[in-house]
Amino acid sequence: MTQLPIRPVRSVCFAAALLAVTALLVSSCARETGEAGVKPIGVGFDPGDLYPAPEARGGLVDLTMVQMRGRNLDLGVTGFFNSAGAFIDESEDPFESVLGFSYLFSPSLVSIDELQLISPKGPDANLLNEDAEPGTAGACLVQVNSRGPLGTFRTVDVGDRMVFSNKDSDPEQRTEFTMGRDPGDYPLNASSVFVYYIGTAAYSEGNSLVPGNWAFGEDVYLHFDGGVPPQGVPVASIPLASDSPDESVGKEDAEDPSVFSPAELTGVSVSNYRDHQDAIPLRYDAAGSDLPDPRSNDGVLHLEWDASEEDRGSFITVGIQLLGVPEAGELTANDDYCVNAQVLEGTQDAEWLDDYNRLKSDWCDPGYEPALDIGNDESGLDYLSATDTCHDGLDNNDDGKCDEGGCFATVEDEDGELSEVWLPRDPNCARHQYKSSACGGDNLCRPVGGSRDPSDSAGELICTALDSHGEFTLETAQIDALLSQVDLETVGGAVLVVGRTNESLITVPGVRDQVGNRDNINPVRFRATQMQYGRLSWE
């Protein structure tokens, strides 16, 4: 079997952030390796696997809209965050967010042509054959252990923030999203400062008072005011605003650079039969089954989607992401034993509730509620506030958070008499109906369906397909190429990633270092991607 090309090292030098969106950067990067003339492709050289050499780029601006479309998924599967548990909501998709990250570098680097921050980067779309049979126009890469050095560089300060907007004058149509500089304020000891830009927000369509934060099918403009870092800081800067002309680097227009944000990705369905038999929509359904196992039936994954009517260069990225299993002992529930959640029989009274909460403290997944009328986890859906997330206005233990029902309250009846009554679970509090962790055969507590910690990722198969064809098949040989390069005992689950992307090579004003030297880092990659995640069946 011919082995698929392995992705060259291109991942950013940082450890993934927690849900509190703090990115921890690796302290240093090794020197840049020389250009090989072709992208490394491992073993099994086929003429069709020889891709053009990457070209130097001055950085990557990665703007993404992420949608979780399956059970037991959270932002950990993006590889950009650590896991914070599964998000579950019976009534709608549990999590839609806008994420952004950007690095600019001086000098420009060859490795940035292949860099993946949040949105997946498969083979270049211009390699695809428009005349190929539907379902066959695509190219794939296997990526295993992609962390590594990018090269020797200084990061670039362009001001306090990057702002993305469709510049619509109508308040109800305007979109705006901001990524702040990290560090926001330079520390006194700035000898090892790394500058990057990051932003996160729940997806919002906006209204007449507050703009939305994502535009479909529109040009999105990047604006920054320019930055001048303190003296002695080892970073470069762009002192001019992004809409300033700079003839020295070939930027003649007084406009902000832009990328076309493609039309909304809809109608995605998946089957492991070539004829799309028994296809399952890529959707969120708390009570439904996972997407088909690509190793079963015809041994393929056949995808269909609603092809974009906009001919603006959008392409589809399809990926299988293997989630690893944490190291032994990493997620023990207790020092010497692991207890799975269980239904407690008996009459729901005060004594029963005491027993229930005592047992629950020993569970592998203490937030899980096996009985649907129970819901006494008081964290709610909002980790960052004490807001009543369940809309019943009840706070029976005076801790400032809603009790989600599943508890007792003292209620006064029409005659003024007090009695203790059981409050059933609020229907809006479905956070823990499905397990996010369970006890394994080694008596350790492990995440359901694999670890969402990016350091535990076992490998990925990433393919680029023609958007206009509306379908693509991941062939058996491509799936086997991924599986042959990983230890299957380290795989705890798998997800399917489908994204629609547009990428522009933009021109920014010239960079200056601390002593006034100028550098033209253009072009810079600017990507807008909508990504959907679904869980694959994987035993």
N, C-alpha and C positions, 0 to 999 in steps of 0.2 A: 504494500500500500504506500502510496506517495504521501509523505508527511507535509502538512501545510506549513507555510512560512510562519516563523515565530516573530512576534512583534519585537522590534528593537527597543532597547530601554528608552522610555520616554515619560515615565511617571514623575510627578513633581516630588521634590525632596522635602516632604513633610509627613508627619504622622497625622492620621485623620483626626478631626475635631470631635469633641463631645457635642451633644445636642445643644449645649449652651453656645455653640458656634465659635469655639476658640480653637484656632488651628495651631498646632505645635510644629514648628519647622525644624527640620534636621539642621544641625549647626553648621555643616559645611558640605560642599560638593567637590568631588575630585575633578581633575583637569579634563577638558573635553578631548574625546578621542577623534582620530582623523576620519575624514570622509572616505568611505569605501567604494563609492561609485554606484553601488546598488544597495538597497535595503537588505540587511542580513535576513536570511530565510531558513537558517538551520540546515537540516539534511534533506536529501531527496530533491535535488535541484531539477525542476522542470522549466522549460522555456517560458511557460505562462506565469511562473512564479517570480520572475525577475522584474522588480518594480523600479521605476525611476528613482534616482538618488534624492534624498530629502534636501531642501534648500534652507538657507539661513533665514530665520524669522526673529523679529524683535520681541516677541511675546505672544501671549494668548489671552484674550478676553472671552470668557466662557459664561454665557447667559443661558440659563436653563429653566424650564418649567417641568416639574417632576410630579407624576401621578402614580400612586400606589393602587394597583388593580388586582390585588390578590390577598389571601389570608396570611396573617402573621408576617406582615411586611412593615418596615419602618425605614427611616432615612439611613439606617446602617447599611442597607443593601446598595446604596449609591457609592460606597467606598470612600465617601467624603466625611462621614460621621461614624462614631461608634453607636452601637445599638442602644435604644432607650426603651425596648419592649415593643410589642406589636400594637398597632393602632386598629381598633375595631369599632365600627359604627354600622348598625343594621340598615340605616335609612339611606346612606349615600357613600360615595367613595370616602375612605377614612382619612386620606391625607393628600392634599394637593399643595405644593409649595413652589415658590420661585427662589432659585439659588443662583448665586453668582460668585465667581472667583476670577482673579486676574493676576498674572505676573507680567511685568515688562522687564527686559534684560538689556544691558549694555556691556559688551557688544552683543549683536544678534547671534543666535546659536542655531546650528543645523538640527540639533535634537528637538527644537521647539516645533519643527514641521510635523512631528509625530506625537507631540505632547497631548496627553489626556488629563484634564482636570476633573470635571464632573461628567460632561457628555462623552460617550464612547467614541473612539476614533478608529474606524476600520480603514481598509485600503482606500486610496483616493477615488472619488466618484468619477473622475474623468477617465479612469481605466476601464469603465464598464461599457459594454457593447449595446448600444441602443437597438440594434437589429436582432439581438438574440431572442430566442423563444421566451415567451412570458414564463417567469418563475426561475429562469436560468441566468439572468443577467445580474451577476453579483461576484464579489471576490471576498475572501475570508482570510483572517489571520488568527493564529493561536497565540495567546499571551499567558505566560507563566512567570511568576516572580518578576514583575516589571519594575520594581523599585530600583532606583540606581541614580548615579550622578547625571546631571544635565550638562555640566561643563563649568568653565571658569567665567564668572560674570559678576556684575554689580546689578542689583535690582534698581528700579527707576521710580522715583517719587513724582507723581503728576498732580499733587494737591491732596486735600483732605478727603475727597470722594470722587467717585465716578457716578454719573447720573445717566440713566437710560430712559429715553422718552420717544413717543411717536410724534411729539410736537403738535398734536391736534389742538386747535383753539377751543373746541367744544369741551367744556368740563366733563360732560358725561362720556365722551369718547377718548379723552386724554389718558395715557398711561405713563407711569413714572416709577422707576425702581432705582434704589441707591445702594452702592457698595462703598463702605467706608475703608479708609486706609488703616492698616495695622502695621506698626503701632499708630494709634491716633495722635499721641504725643510722644516725642522722642525721649528716651530715658537719658539720665545724666551720663551713664556709661553706655555709649552708643557704638562701641568697637565692633560688635557683631550683629548689628541691626540688619534684618531682612525686611523689605517692604513688599507688601502684597495688598490686594483689595478683596474684600469679602462682604457678601450680603445675603441675608435670608429673610423670607417673609412668607406667611400663608398666602396662597393665591387669592386675589381679590379682583372682582370684575369692576369695582368702583361704583361711584354714584356722582350726583351733581356737586357734592361737597368734597369728596375724597377721590382722587384718580385711581383707576385700576393699576395693577402692576405688571400686566402682561398683554401684549398685542398679538393677535393672530392676523397673518396676511397683510402686514404693514412694514414699512421701513422703520427701524428703530435706530435712534441716533445716540452716540456716545459723546458725553461732554465731561470735560474736566477743566479746572481753572488754571492748572499749572502749579508746580511746587518748587520751593527752594529750601532744601533741608539745612539744618544747622551746620556750622563749620566743623569739620573733622569727622563727620558721619560717613561711613564707607558705602554710600549709595550715590547714584547719579540722579539727575532730575530733568524734567521737561519744564522749563520756566514759563513757557507760553501756554495759553489756553488751547484746547483742542480745535477750536474754530478759527485759529490764527493761521494765516498763510506763512509759509516758510520756504522760500525759493531754494535755499541751500540743500534741502532734502527732497525737492520736487513737489512740495505741497503748494500749489498755486491758488487754490480756492480758499475763501474765508468761510468754510463750512465745517460742521462736525462730521466725522466719519460715521458710516451707518452700515447696517446689515439688514437684509430682508428677513423678517420673522415669518416663517412659513405658515400656511393654513393649518388649522387644527387637524390633528391626526385622529381619525375616527374609523369605525368599522373593522378594527383589528380582530381577526379570528385565527385560531391555531388548530392544526390537526397533525397527527403522526401518520396519516395516509397521504399518498401522493395525489389522490383525487379529491382531497379535502373532506373525505368522509368523516362524520362525527366531529366536525369542527366545533371548538368551544370559543366563545367570544372572550377577548381579553377584557375582563370586567371585574368589578368587586362584587362578591356575593358571599356574605359571611357564612351561609349554610351550604354553599356549593362546593364542588370538588376542585382540585387543582388542575392546571393545564396538563395535557398529555405528556407522558414520558417519551422522550425522543428515541429511547432505546427499544421501544415496543413497536408492534405492528410492522409498518414498512421501514422502521428505523430512520425516519426522517422527521423534520419539522417543516410543514408547509404553512406559510402565512399568507393571508390576504388582508388588504386594507383598502379604504376608499382613496383612490389615487388623487393627488392634488391637481386641480384645474389650473393652478398658477404655474406658468413656465418660467420660474425664477431660479432654477438651479437647485431646488431642494432634492435631497436624497434620503433614503431610509437606512438606518443602522439596525441590525438585528444581532442580538448577542445571547449566548448561554453563559451565565455566570455561576460557577461552582462555589458554594459556600462551604467553608471548612468546618472542622470540629475543634473546639477549644482544647488546649492542652489539658492533660489529666490534672484534676485538682483545681482548675481555674474557677469553676462555678459551683463549688460544693454548697449545699444548703445548710449543712451543719458540719461539725468536726468529724463525725463518724457515721452519719447515715443520711439518707435522702428520702423524703416523703412526698409522694404524688398527691395532688389535690383529690378530694373525695367528697361525696355527698353525705351529710350527716343526717341520719334518720331521726324522727321524733317530732314532737310538737314544738312549733316555733314560739318559745316563750323566753323570758329573761335568762333562765338557767341554760336553755338550749343555746342562746346567743353567746353566753360566756364560754361554753364548751367549743362552739364553732370558732370563735376568735382565737382561743388557745391552740386548737389544732391547726388553724390557718397559719399561725406564726412559724410552724415547722415545715410548711409546704415548700416544695421546690419553686413553685410559682405562686407566691402569696397573694398576688393580685387577681388570680383566676377565680371565677365564680361558677362552680359546676351546676348549681341550681339557678334557673333563670329568674326566680323571684327574689334572689339574694343580690345585694349590691352594696355591701358595706365598706368598700374601699373608698376612703375619703379623699384620695388624691385628685379625682376627677380627670378631665382631659387636659387641663391647662396646668403644666408643670411650673409655670413661672409666676402664678398669681394665686390668690386665695378666693378667686371669684366662684360664685355658685354656678358651676358648670352644668348643673342638672335641672335648673329652671323651676324647682319646686319651692325655693325660698326657705327651706328648712335647714336649721343648724342645731341639731338636738344636743350636741355636746359642747357647743359654744367655742369651737376651735376656729371659726371663721371660714369654714369650708362646708359645702353641701354634703349631706350624709347619704345621698343616692338612694334613699329608701333602705329597705333591708334592715330596719332597726325599729326601736320602740320610741313612742312619743307620748307625752302626757297631753291629753286633749280634753277640752271643756265642751260638754254637750249643751243642748238648748236650755236645760234646767240649771245650768251652772255647775253641774257635778263633773269632777275630774276622773278620768280613767286612762289606763295605759293601753295603747293600741299598737299593733304591728303595722308599720308602714311598708307596703310592698315596694319593690324596686321601681324607681322612676324609669319610664320607657326610653328616656334619652340617655340613660347611663348603661350602655351596653359595652363598656370598655373592656371587660374581662370575661367575655363569654367563651373565649377560645384560649387554649394554653399557649403561652409564649416560651415556656420551659417545661422540661419533664425529666424524670430520673432515668438515666441510662443503665445498661447492664453492668457497668462498673460502679454503680451506686453513687454516681455523681450527677449533679443537676446540669443539664445542657439545654441550649436554645432549641426550640422546635424548628426543624427544617434547616439547621445549620447556623453557624455563627455569623452575625452581622458585623463583627469586628473586622475592619479591612485587612488587618495583619493576618487574619486566618483565611483569606481568599485562596482557593486552591488553583484557580485558573479560569480563563475565559476564551470563548470562541466569538470573535467579532467580525461581522460581515457587513459589507456595504451593498445596497441593492438600489435599482432604479425605482424612483417613486412613481413614475408614469406607468409602470407595468402593473402596479397594484397587487403583486404577488411575488413570493420568493420561496425557494426550497433550500433548507439546510440539508445537504446530502449526507448519507451515511458515512462516506469517507471523511467528510469534514468533521462530523461529530466524533468519529473514531480517532481522528488526528488529535483532538483535544484530550480524549480519555486516555490515549496512549502516553500522554506526557504528564499525567498526574497519578499519584497514588490514590486509588479509589477509596481506600480505607480512611483517608483524610477528608473525604467529602461527606458533609452532613446534610446537604440539600442543594437545590439549584433554583435559579430564577431566570425568567426570560425578560430581556430588555429590548424594547422596540422604540426607536426614536426617529423623528423627522427633523432634519437639520438644514440650515443654510449657513455657508461660511463665506466671508468676504476677507480679502487681503486689503487692509486699510493703511493709510498714510497718516502718521502723527508728526508733529513738529520735532525738530532736532533735539537731541539729548546733550546735556552738558555735565561734566564732572566737576569736582570741587575746585579744580585749578583752571577751569574754563575751557578745557578741551571739548570739542564738539564731536558728536557721533550720529550717524544716520542709521537707525536700527530698523528702518522699514524694509519690507512690509510687516505688519502685525496681523496675526490671525484674529478674527472677530466672528464668533459663532453664536447662533440662536437655535436652541433645540428644545423640542417638546419630547419628553421621555415617559414611557409607560412601563411599569414593572408588574409582572405576574409570576406567581409561584408555579414551578413545574413539579409534577409528580416525580419523586426521586427516592427510591427505597434502597 
